[in-house]
């Protein structure tokens, strides 16, 4: 793999603008957290087969909501899948 170094400069005004934008993002998305490398490695991975299974599970759950426990939140599942 070839390295393509980038030669760029950022003046102080642009840097301040970028830092202000980052601060706004952090303010608007307080639920975001930092993950360590070990945390990221421990997360389950979604491959093609897993995605197909989860999509099918959502489809079946949507068609048969009465089979789910009352505490199961189908809308939260839908948000997580989509």
SEFIZA-3560 file (N, C-alpha, C; in Angstrom, 3 decimals):
REM SEFIZA-3560
<numar><xx>0.850</xx><yy>-1.165</yy><zz>0.000</zz><atom>N</atom></numar>
<numar><xx>0.000</xx><yy>0.000</yy><zz>0.000</zz><atom>CA</atom></numar>
<numar><xx>0.900</xx><yy>1.233</yy><zz>0.000</zz><atom>C</atom></numar>
<numar><xx>0.666</xx><yy>2.141</yy><zz>-0.920</zz><atom>N</atom></numar>
<numar><xx>1.510</xx><yy>3.329</yy><zz>-1.001</zz><atom>CA</atom></numar>
<numar><xx>1.000</xx><yy>4.408</yy><zz>-0.064</zz><atom>C</atom></numar>
<numar><xx>1.933</xx><yy>5.115</yy><zz>0.509</zz><atom>N</atom></numar>
<numar><xx>1.588</xx><yy>6.219</yy><zz>1.408</zz><atom>CA</atom></numar>
<numar><xx>1.467</xx><yy>7.486</yy><zz>0.578</zz><atom>C</atom></numar>
<numar><xx>0.467</xx><yy>8.256</yy><zz>0.839</zz><atom>N</atom></numar>
<numar><xx>0.282</xx><yy>9.519</yy><zz>0.140</zz><atom>CA</atom></numar>
<numar><xx>0.211</xx><yy>10.623</yy><zz>1.189</zz><atom>C</atom></numar>
<numar><xx>1.368</xx><yy>11.143</yy><zz>1.603</zz><atom>N</atom></numar>
<numar><xx>1.361</xx><yy>12.173</yy><zz>2.633</zz><atom>CA</atom></numar>
<numar><xx>0.667</xx><yy>13.440</yy><zz>2.139</zz><atom>C</atom></numar>
<numar><xx>-0.003</xx><yy>14.066</yy><zz>3.044</zz><atom>N</atom></numar>
<numar><xx>-0.735</xx><yy>15.293</yy><zz>2.722</zz><atom>CA</atom></numar>
<numar><xx>0.022</xx><yy>16.460</yy><zz>3.318</zz><atom>C</atom></numar>
<numar><xx>0.252</xx><yy>17.437</yy><zz>2.494</zz><atom>N</atom></numar>
<numar><xx>0.900</xx><yy>18.650</yy><zz>2.963</zz><atom>CA</atom></numar>
<numar><xx>-0.159</xx><yy>19.742</yy><zz>3.002</zz><atom>C</atom></numar>
<numar><xx>-0.561</xx><yy>20.129</yy><zz>4.193</zz><atom>N</atom></numar>
<numar><xx>-1.619</xx><yy>21.117</yy><zz>4.324</zz><atom>CA</atom></numar>
<numar><xx>-1.354</xx><yy>21.997</yy><zz>5.526</zz><atom>C</atom></numar>
<numar><xx>-1.900</xx><yy>23.185</yy><zz>5.481</zz><atom>N</atom></numar>
<numar><xx>-1.802</xx><yy>24.097</yy><zz>6.617</zz><atom>CA</atom></numar>
<numar><xx>-3.200</xx><yy>24.596</yy><zz>6.949</zz><atom>C</atom></numar>
<numar><xx>-3.362</xx><yy>24.960</yy><zz>8.183</zz><atom>N</atom></numar>
<numar><xx>-4.641</xx><yy>25.459</yy><zz>8.657</zz><atom>CA</atom></numar>
<numar><xx>-4.350</xx><yy>26.725</yy><zz>9.452</zz><atom>C</atom></numar>
<numar><xx>-4.903</xx><yy>27.847</yy><zz>8.991</zz><atom>N</atom></numar>
<numar><xx>-4.618</xx><yy>29.083</yy><zz>9.717</zz><atom>CA</atom></numar>
<numar><xx>-5.405</xx><yy>29.110</yy><zz>11.024</zz><atom>C</atom></numar>
<numar><xx>-5.047</xx><yy>29.989</yy><zz>11.912</zz><atom>N</atom></numar>
<numar><xx>-5.617</xx><yy>30.003</yy><zz>13.262</zz><atom>CA</atom></numar>
<numar><xx>-7.121</xx><yy>30.266</yy><zz>13.246</zz><atom>C</atom></numar>
<numar><xx>-7.603</xx><yy>31.083</yy><zz>12.322</zz><atom>N</atom></numar>
<numar><xx>-9.041</xx><yy>31.369</yy><zz>12.256</zz><atom>CA</atom></numar>
<numar><xx>-9.814</xx><yy>30.106</yy><zz>11.873</zz><atom>C</atom></numar>
<numar><xx>-9.313</xx><yy>29.364</yy><zz>10.870</zz><atom>N</atom></numar>
<numar><xx>-9.967</xx><yy>28.116</yy><zz>10.480</zz><atom>CA</atom></numar>
<numar><xx>-9.894</xx><yy>27.084</yy><zz>11.597</zz><atom>C</atom></numar>
<numar><xx>-8.770</xx><yy>27.037</yy><zz>12.288</zz><atom>N</atom></numar>
<numar><xx>-8.620</xx><yy>26.103</yy><zz>13.401</zz><atom>CA</atom></numar>
<numar><xx>-9.639</xx><yy>26.406</yy><zz>14.483</zz><atom>C</atom></numar>
<numar><xx>-9.811</xx><yy>27.670</yy><zz>14.821</zz><atom>N</atom></numar>
<numar><xx>-10.800</xx><yy>28.052</yy><zz>15.836</zz><atom>CA</atom></numar>
<numar><xx>-12.206</xx><yy>27.689</yy><zz>15.392</zz><atom>C</atom></numar>
<numar><xx>-12.499</xx><yy>27.882</yy><zz>14.114</zz><atom>N</atom></numar>
<numar><xx>-13.818</xx><yy>27.528</yy><zz>13.583</zz><atom>CA</atom></numar>
<numar><xx>-14.058</xx><yy>26.030</yy><zz>13.701</zz><atom>C</atom></numar>
<numar><xx>-13.059</xx><yy>25.227</yy><zz>13.352</zz><atom>N</atom></numar>
<numar><xx>-13.177</xx><yy>23.771</yy><zz>13.447</zz><atom>CA</atom></numar>
<numar><xx>-13.349</xx><yy>23.346</yy><zz>14.901</zz><atom>C</atom></numar>
<numar><xx>-12.564</xx><yy>23.923</yy><zz>15.789</zz><atom>N</atom></numar>
<numar><xx>-12.663</xx><yy>23.563</yy><zz>17.205</zz><atom>CA</atom></numar>
<numar><xx>-14.024</xx><yy>23.955</yy><zz>17.778</zz><atom>C</atom></numar>
<numar><xx>-14.567</xx><yy>25.082</yy><zz>17.344</zz><atom>N</atom></numar>
<numar><xx>-15.911</xx><yy>25.495</yy><zz>17.790</zz><atom>CA</atom></numar>
<numar><xx>-16.950</xx><yy>24.515</yy><zz>17.274</zz><atom>C</atom></numar>
<numar><xx>-16.793</xx><yy>24.047</yy><zz>16.041</zz><atom>N</atom></numar>
<numar><xx>-17.735</xx><yy>23.073</yy><zz>15.487</zz><atom>CA</atom></numar>
<numar><xx>-17.671</xx><yy>21.764</yy><zz>16.272</zz><atom>C</atom></numar>
<numar><xx>-16.468</xx><yy>21.329</yy><zz>16.619</zz><atom>N</atom></numar>
<numar><xx>-16.316</xx><yy>20.106</yy><zz>17.410</zz><atom>CA</atom></numar>
<numar><xx>-16.954</xx><yy>20.277</yy><zz>18.785</zz><atom>C</atom></numar>
<numar><xx>-16.780</xx><yy>21.440</yy><zz>19.389</zz><atom>N</atom></numar>
<numar><xx>-17.399</xx><yy>21.708</yy><zz>20.691</zz><atom>CA</atom></numar>
<numar><xx>-18.920</xx><yy>21.661</yy><zz>20.583</zz><atom>C</atom></numar>
<numar><xx>-19.467</xx><yy>22.173</yy><zz>19.491</zz><atom>N</atom></numar>
<numar><xx>-20.915</xx><yy>22.134</yy><zz>19.272</zz><atom>CA</atom></numar>
<numar><xx>-21.400</xx><yy>20.704</yy><zz>19.129</zz><atom>C</atom></numar>
<numar><xx>-20.654</xx><yy>19.900</yy><zz>18.393</zz><atom>N</atom></numar>
<numar><xx>-21.024</xx><yy>18.490</yy><zz>18.228</zz><atom>CA</atom></numar>
<numar><xx>-21.035</xx><yy>17.791</yy><zz>19.580</zz><atom>C</atom></numar>
<numar><xx>-20.018</xx><yy>18.006</yy><zz>20.390</zz><atom>N</atom></numar>
<numar><xx>-19.965</xx><yy>17.382</yy><zz>21.714</zz><atom>CA</atom></numar>
<numar><xx>-21.118</xx><yy>17.844</yy><zz>22.596</zz><atom>C</atom></numar>
<numar><xx>-21.501</xx><yy>19.098</yy><zz>22.456</zz><atom>N</atom></numar>
<numar><xx>-22.615</xx><yy>19.648</yy><zz>23.239</zz><atom>CA</atom></numar>
<numar><xx>-23.946</xx><yy>19.042</yy><zz>22.804</zz><atom>C</atom></numar>
<numar><xx>-24.131</xx><yy>18.886</yy><zz>21.501</zz><atom>N</atom></numar>
<numar><xx>-25.401</xx><yy>18.388</yy><zz>20.962</zz><atom>CA</atom></numar>
<numar><xx>-25.536</xx><yy>16.870</yy><zz>21.070</zz><atom>C</atom></numar>
<numar><xx>-24.417</xx><yy>16.164</yy><zz>21.213</zz><atom>N</atom></numar>
<numar><xx>-24.433</xx><yy>14.703</yy><zz>21.297</zz><atom>CA</atom></numar>
<numar><xx>-23.766</xx><yy>14.229</yy><zz>22.590</zz><atom>C</atom></numar>
<numar><xx>-24.340</xx><yy>14.583</yy><zz>23.746</zz><atom>N</atom></numar>
<numar><xx>-23.694</xx><yy>14.247</yy><zz>25.021</zz><atom>CA</atom></numar>
<numar><xx>-23.665</xx><yy>12.750</yy><zz>25.313</zz><atom>C</atom></numar>
<numar><xx>-24.451</xx><yy>11.967</yy><zz>24.591</zz><atom>N</atom></numar>
<numar><xx>-24.514</xx><yy>10.533</yy><zz>24.845</zz><atom>CA</atom></numar>
<numar><xx>-23.368</xx><yy>9.773</yy><zz>24.191</zz><atom>C</atom></numar>
<numar><xx>-22.576</xx><yy>10.422</yy><zz>23.356</zz><atom>N</atom></numar>
<numar><xx>-21.431</xx><yy>9.744</yy><zz>22.748</zz><atom>CA</atom></numar>
<numar><xx>-20.355</xx><yy>9.521</yy><zz>23.793</zz><atom>C</atom></numar>
<numar><xx>-19.721</xx><yy>8.363</yy><zz>23.731</zz><atom>N</atom></numar>
<numar><xx>-18.676</xx><yy>8.036</yy><zz>24.693</zz><atom>CA</atom></numar>
<numar><xx>-17.420</xx><yy>7.599</yy><zz>23.950</zz><atom>C</atom></numar>
<numar><xx>-16.292</xx><yy>7.720</yy><zz>24.615</zz><atom>N</atom></numar>
<numar><xx>-15.037</xx><yy>7.233</yy><zz>24.061</zz><atom>CA</atom></numar>
<numar><xx>-14.925</xx><yy>5.747</yy><zz>24.366</zz><atom>C</atom></numar>
<numar><xx>-14.476</xx><yy>4.978</yy><zz>23.400</zz><atom>N</atom></numar>
<numar><xx>-14.249</xx><yy>3.558</yy><zz>23.598</zz><atom>CA</atom></numar>
<numar><xx>-12.757</xx><yy>3.273</yy><zz>23.503</zz><atom>C</atom></numar>
<numar><xx>-12.313</xx><yy>2.418</yy><zz>24.384</zz><atom>N</atom></numar>
<numar><xx>-10.917</xx><yy>2.000</yy><zz>24.302</zz><atom>CA</atom></numar>
<numar><xx>-10.789</xx><yy>0.990</yy><zz>23.154</zz><atom>C</atom></numar>
<numar><xx>-9.565</xx><yy>0.682</yy><zz>22.799</zz><atom>N</atom></numar>
<numar><xx>-9.337</xx><yy>-0.314</yy><zz>21.747</zz><atom>CA</atom></numar>
<numar><xx>-9.926</xx><yy>-1.660</yy><zz>22.158</zz><atom>C</atom></numar>
<numar><xx>-9.789</xx><yy>-2.020</yy><zz>23.434</zz><atom>N</atom></numar>
<numar><xx>-10.356</xx><yy>-3.284</yy><zz>23.919</zz><atom>CA</atom></numar>
<numar><xx>-11.880</xx><yy>-3.272</yy><zz>23.860</zz><atom>C</atom></numar>
<numar><xx>-12.488</xx><yy>-2.113</yy><zz>24.185</zz><atom>N</atom></numar>
<numar><xx>-13.947</xx><yy>-1.996</yy><zz>24.098</zz><atom>CA</atom></numar>
<numar><xx>-14.417</xx><yy>-2.216</yy><zz>22.666</zz><atom>C</atom></numar>
<numar><xx>-13.714</xx><yy>-1.599</yy><zz>21.720</zz><atom>N</atom></numar>
<numar><xx>-14.102</xx><yy>-1.734</yy><zz>20.311</zz><atom>CA</atom></numar>
<numar><xx>-13.955</xx><yy>-3.175</yy><zz>19.838</zz><atom>C</atom></numar>
<numar><xx>-12.894</xx><yy>-3.845</yy><zz>20.279</zz><atom>N</atom></numar>
<numar><xx>-12.681</xx><yy>-5.240</yy><zz>19.880</zz><atom>CA</atom></numar>
<numar><xx>-13.756</xx><yy>-6.154</yy><zz>20.453</zz><atom>C</atom></numar>
<numar><xx>-14.281</xx><yy>-5.808</yy><zz>21.633</zz><atom>N</atom></numar>
<numar><xx>-15.272</xx><yy>-6.654</yy><zz>22.300</zz><atom>CA</atom></numar>
<numar><xx>-16.676</xx><yy>-6.498</yy><zz>21.712</zz><atom>C</atom></numar>
<numar><xx>-16.901</xx><yy>-5.462</yy><zz>20.929</zz><atom>N</atom></numar>
<numar><xx>-18.229</xx><yy>-5.249</yy><zz>20.351</zz><atom>CA</atom></numar>
<numar><xx>-18.548</xx><yy>-6.336</yy><zz>19.333</zz><atom>C</atom></numar>
<numar><xx>-19.805</xx><yy>-6.773</yy><zz>19.285</zz><atom>N</atom></numar>
<numar><xx>-20.158</xx><yy>-7.779</yy><zz>18.279</zz><atom>CA</atom></numar>
<numar><xx>-20.045</xx><yy>-7.189</yy><zz>16.878</zz><atom>C</atom></numar>
<numar><xx>-19.611</xx><yy>-8.015</yy><zz>15.956</zz><atom>N</atom></numar>
<numar><xx>-19.459</xx><yy>-7.574</yy><zz>14.570</zz><atom>CA</atom></numar>
<numar><xx>-20.669</xx><yy>-8.029</yy><zz>13.771</zz><atom>C</atom></numar>
<numar><xx>-21.122</xx><yy>-7.171</yy><zz>12.852</zz><atom>N</atom></numar>
<numar><xx>-22.276</xx><yy>-7.497</yy><zz>12.008</zz><atom>CA</atom></numar>
<numar><xx>-21.800</xx><yy>-7.763</yy><zz>10.589</zz><atom>C</atom></numar>
<numar><xx>-21.718</xx><yy>-9.039</yy><zz>10.231</zz><atom>N</atom></numar>
<numar><xx>-21.389</xx><yy>-9.426</yy><zz>8.871</zz><atom>CA</atom></numar>
<numar><xx>-22.667</xx><yy>-9.582</yy><zz>8.062</zz><atom>C</atom></numar>
<numar><xx>-22.541</xx><yy>-10.023</yy><zz>6.832</zz><atom>N</atom></numar>
<numar><xx>-23.701</xx><yy>-10.174</yy><zz>5.959</zz><atom>CA</atom></numar>
<numar><xx>-24.728</xx><yy>-11.145</yy><zz>6.525</zz><atom>C</atom></numar>
<numar><xx>-24.253</xx><yy>-12.271</yy><zz>7.073</zz><atom>N</atom></numar>
<numar><xx>-25.182</xx><yy>-13.265</yy><zz>7.620</zz><atom>CA</atom></numar>
<numar><xx>-25.882</xx><yy>-12.727</yy><zz>8.860</zz><atom>C</atom></numar>
<numar><xx>-25.147</xx><yy>-12.016</yy><zz>9.712</zz><atom>N</atom></numar>
<numar><xx>-25.746</xx><yy>-11.447</yy><zz>10.919</zz><atom>CA</atom></numar>
<numar><xx>-26.780</xx><yy>-10.394</yy><zz>10.557</zz><atom>C</atom></numar>
<numar><xx>-26.463</xx><yy>-9.549</yy><zz>9.593</zz><atom>N</atom></numar>
<numar><xx>-27.420</xx><yy>-8.519</yy><zz>9.164</zz><atom>CA</atom></numar>
<numar><xx>-28.696</xx><yy>-9.154</yy><zz>8.625</zz><atom>C</atom></numar>
<numar><xx>-28.543</xx><yy>-10.190</yy><zz>7.825</zz><atom>N</atom></numar>
<numar><xx>-29.719</xx><yy>-10.870</yy><zz>7.273</zz><atom>CA</atom></numar>
<numar><xx>-30.567</xx><yy>-11.454</yy><zz>8.400</zz><atom>C</atom></numar>
<numar><xx>-29.921</xx><yy>-12.065</yy><zz>9.382</zz><atom>N</atom></numar>
<numar><xx>-30.657</xx><yy>-12.652</yy><zz>10.508</zz><atom>CA</atom></numar>
<numar><xx>-31.412</xx><yy>-11.576</yy><zz>11.292</zz><atom>C</atom></numar>
<numar><xx>-30.738</xx><yy>-10.467</yy><zz>11.597</zz><atom>N</atom></numar>
<numar><xx>-31.358</xx><yy>-9.397</yy><zz>12.379</zz><atom>CA</atom></numar>
<numar><xx>-32.503</xx><yy>-8.754</yy><zz>11.594</zz><atom>C</atom></numar>
<numar><xx>-32.306</xx><yy>-8.550</yy><zz>10.301</zz><atom>N</atom></numar>
<numar><xx>-33.380</xx><yy>-7.981</yy><zz>9.469</zz><atom>CA</atom></numar>
<numar><xx>-34.597</xx><yy>-8.901</yy><zz>9.453</zz><atom>C</atom></numar>
<numar><xx>-34.357</xx><yy>-10.196</yy><zz>9.332</zz><atom>N</atom></numar>
<numar><xx>-35.455</xx><yy>-11.156</yy><zz>9.337</zz><atom>CA</atom></numar>
<numar><xx>-36.132</xx><yy>-11.192</yy><zz>10.706</zz><atom>C</atom></numar>
<numar><xx>-35.349</xx><yy>-11.119</yy><zz>11.779</zz><atom>N</atom></numar>
<numar><xx>-35.918</xx><yy>-11.094</yy><zz>13.127</zz><atom>CA</atom></numar>
<numar><xx>-36.808</xx><yy>-9.873</yy><zz>13.322</zz><atom>C</atom></numar>
<numar><xx>-36.379</xx><yy>-8.724</yy><zz>12.805</zz><atom>N</atom></numar>
<numar><xx>-37.198</xx><yy>-7.513</yy><zz>12.894</zz><atom>CA</atom></numar>
<numar><xx>-38.486</xx><yy>-7.690</yy><zz>12.109</zz><atom>C</atom></numar>
<numar><xx>-38.385</xx><yy>-8.266</yy><zz>10.927</zz><atom>N</atom></numar>
<numar><xx>-39.569</xx><yy>-8.496</yy><zz>10.095</zz><atom>CA</atom></numar>
<numar><xx>-40.565</xx><yy>-9.408</yy><zz>10.813</zz><atom>C</atom></numar>
<numar><xx>-40.073</xx><yy>-10.499</yy><zz>11.393</zz><atom>N</atom></numar>
<numar><xx>-40.940</xx><yy>-11.443</yy><zz>12.101</zz><atom>CA</atom></numar>
<numar><xx>-41.532</xx><yy>-10.793</yy><zz>13.347</zz><atom>C</atom></numar>
<numar><xx>-40.733</xx><yy>-10.038</yy><zz>14.073</zz><atom>N</atom></numar>
<numar><xx>-41.228</xx><yy>-9.363</yy><zz>15.279</zz><atom>CA</atom></numar>
<numar><xx>-42.290</xx><yy>-8.336</yy><zz>14.927</zz><atom>C</atom></numar>
<numar><xx>-42.111</xx><yy>-7.644</yy><zz>13.823</zz><atom>N</atom></numar>
<numar><xx>-43.103</xx><yy>-6.647</yy><zz>13.390</zz><atom>CA</atom></numar>
<numar><xx>-44.415</xx><yy>-7.322</yy><zz>13.010</zz><atom>C</atom></numar>
<numar><xx>-44.322</xx><yy>-8.473</yy><zz>12.360</zz><atom>N</atom></numar>
<numar><xx>-45.530</xx><yy>-9.185</yy><zz>11.928</zz><atom>CA</atom></numar>
<numar><xx>-46.232</xx><yy>-9.897</yy><zz>13.083</zz><atom>C</atom></numar>
<numar><xx>-45.488</xx><yy>-10.200</yy><zz>14.155</zz><atom>N</atom></numar>
<numar><xx>-46.045</xx><yy>-10.961</yy><zz>15.283</zz><atom>CA</atom></numar>
<numar><xx>-45.701</xx><yy>-10.306</yy><zz>16.621</zz><atom>C</atom></numar>
<numar><xx>-46.126</xx><yy>-9.078</yy><zz>16.849</zz><atom>N</atom></numar>
<numar><xx>-45.742</xx><yy>-8.393</yy><zz>18.091</zz><atom>CA</atom></numar>
<numar><xx>-46.299</xx><yy>-9.035</yy><zz>19.356</zz><atom>C</atom></numar>
<numar><xx>-47.360</xx><yy>-9.830</yy><zz>19.240</zz><atom>N</atom></numar>
<numar><xx>-47.960</xx><yy>-10.456</yy><zz>20.422</zz><atom>CA</atom></numar>
<numar><xx>-47.102</xx><yy>-11.578</yy><zz>20.994</zz><atom>C</atom></numar>
<numar><xx>-46.147</xx><yy>-12.083</yy><zz>20.222</zz><atom>N</atom></numar>
<numar><xx>-45.267</xx><yy>-13.146</yy><zz>20.705</zz><atom>CA</atom></numar>
<numar><xx>-44.107</xx><yy>-12.608</yy><zz>21.533</zz><atom>C</atom></numar>
<numar><xx>-43.918</xx><yy>-11.316</yy><zz>21.515</zz><atom>N</atom></numar>
<numar><xx>-42.807</xx><yy>-10.706</yy><zz>22.251</zz><atom>CA</atom></numar>
<numar><xx>-43.210</xx><yy>-10.422</yy><zz>23.689</zz><atom>C</atom></numar>
<numar><xx>-42.261</xx><yy>-10.425</yy><zz>24.612</zz><atom>N</atom></numar>
<numar><xx>-42.588</xx><yy>-10.025</yy><zz>25.987</zz><atom>CA</atom></numar>
<numar><xx>-43.088</xx><yy>-8.574</yy><zz>26.000</zz><atom>C</atom></numar>
<numar><xx>-43.928</xx><yy>-8.258</yy><zz>26.946</zz><atom>N</atom></numar>
<numar><xx>-44.477</xx><yy>-6.899</yy><zz>27.024</zz><atom>CA</atom></numar>
<numar><xx>-43.386</xx><yy>-5.853</yy><zz>27.215</zz><atom>C</atom></numar>
<numar><xx>-42.303</xx><yy>-6.235</yy><zz>27.836</zz><atom>N</atom></numar>
<numar><xx>-41.218</xx><yy>-5.285</yy><zz>28.091</zz><atom>CA</atom></numar>
<numar><xx>-40.341</xx><yy>-5.049</yy><zz>26.868</zz><atom>C</atom></numar>
<numar><xx>-40.524</xx><yy>-5.840</yy><zz>25.807</zz><atom>N</atom></numar>
<numar><xx>-39.709</xx><yy>-5.694</yy><zz>24.598</zz><atom>CA</atom></numar>
<numar><xx>-40.174</xx><yy>-4.470</yy><zz>23.826</zz><atom>C</atom></numar>
<numar><xx>-39.235</xx><yy>-3.597</yy><zz>23.503</zz><atom>N</atom></numar>
<numar><xx>-39.569</xx><yy>-2.367</yy><zz>22.788</zz><atom>CA</atom></numar>
<numar><xx>-39.225</xx><yy>-2.541</yy><zz>21.317</zz><atom>C</atom></numar>
<numar><xx>-40.234</xx><yy>-2.808</yy><zz>20.519</zz><atom>N</atom></numar>
<numar><xx>-40.050</xx><yy>-3.053</yy><zz>19.087</zz><atom>CA</atom></numar>
<numar><xx>-39.541</xx><yy>-1.798</yy><zz>18.365</zz><atom>C</atom></numar>
<numar><xx>-40.000</xx><yy>-0.638</yy><zz>18.788</zz><atom>N</atom></numar>
<numar><xx>-39.539</xx><yy>0.609</yy><zz>18.152</zz><atom>CA</atom></numar>
<numar><xx>-38.050</xx><yy>0.827</yy><zz>18.385</zz><atom>C</atom></numar>
<numar><xx>-37.553</xx><yy>0.474</yy><zz>19.563</zz><atom>N</atom></numar>
<numar><xx>-36.117</xx><yy>0.607</yy><zz>19.834</zz><atom>CA</atom></numar>
<numar><xx>-35.329</xx><yy>-0.373</yy><zz>18.957</zz><atom>C</atom></numar>
<numar><xx>-35.832</xx><yy>-1.580</yy><zz>18.777</zz><atom>N</atom></numar>
<numar><xx>-35.183</xx><yy>-2.534</yy><zz>17.882</zz><atom>CA</atom></numar>
<numar><xx>-35.145</xx><yy>-1.977</yy><zz>16.466</zz><atom>C</atom></numar>
<numar><xx>-36.268</xx><yy>-1.430</yy><zz>16.025</zz><atom>N</atom></numar>
<numar><xx>-36.337</xx><yy>-0.865</yy><zz>14.673</zz><atom>CA</atom></numar>
<numar><xx>-35.314</xx><yy>0.247</yy><zz>14.503</zz><atom>C</atom></numar>
<numar><xx>-35.182</xx><yy>1.121</yy><zz>15.512</zz><atom>N</atom></numar>
<numar><xx>-34.197</xx><yy>2.212</yy><zz>15.443</zz><atom>CA</atom></numar>
<numar><xx>-32.778</xx><yy>1.667</yy><zz>15.374</zz><atom>C</atom></numar>
<numar><xx>-32.514</xx><yy>0.608</yy><zz>16.153</zz><atom>N</atom></numar>
<numar><xx>-31.172</xx><yy>0.025</yy><zz>16.179</zz><atom>CA</atom></numar>
<numar><xx>-30.823</xx><yy>-0.656</yy><zz>14.860</zz><atom>C</atom></numar>
<numar><xx>-31.817</xx><yy>-1.303</yy><zz>14.239</zz><atom>N</atom></numar>
<numar><xx>-31.557</xx><yy>-2.031</yy><zz>13.007</zz><atom>CA</atom></numar>
<numar><xx>-31.440</xx><yy>-1.084</yy><zz>11.816</zz><atom>C</atom></numar>
<numar><xx>-32.312</xx><yy>-0.121</yy><zz>11.772</zz><atom>N</atom></numar>
<numar><xx>-32.318</xx><yy>0.791</yy><zz>10.619</zz><atom>CA</atom></numar>
<numar><xx>-31.408</xx><yy>1.921</yy><zz>10.922</zz><atom>C</atom></numar>
//
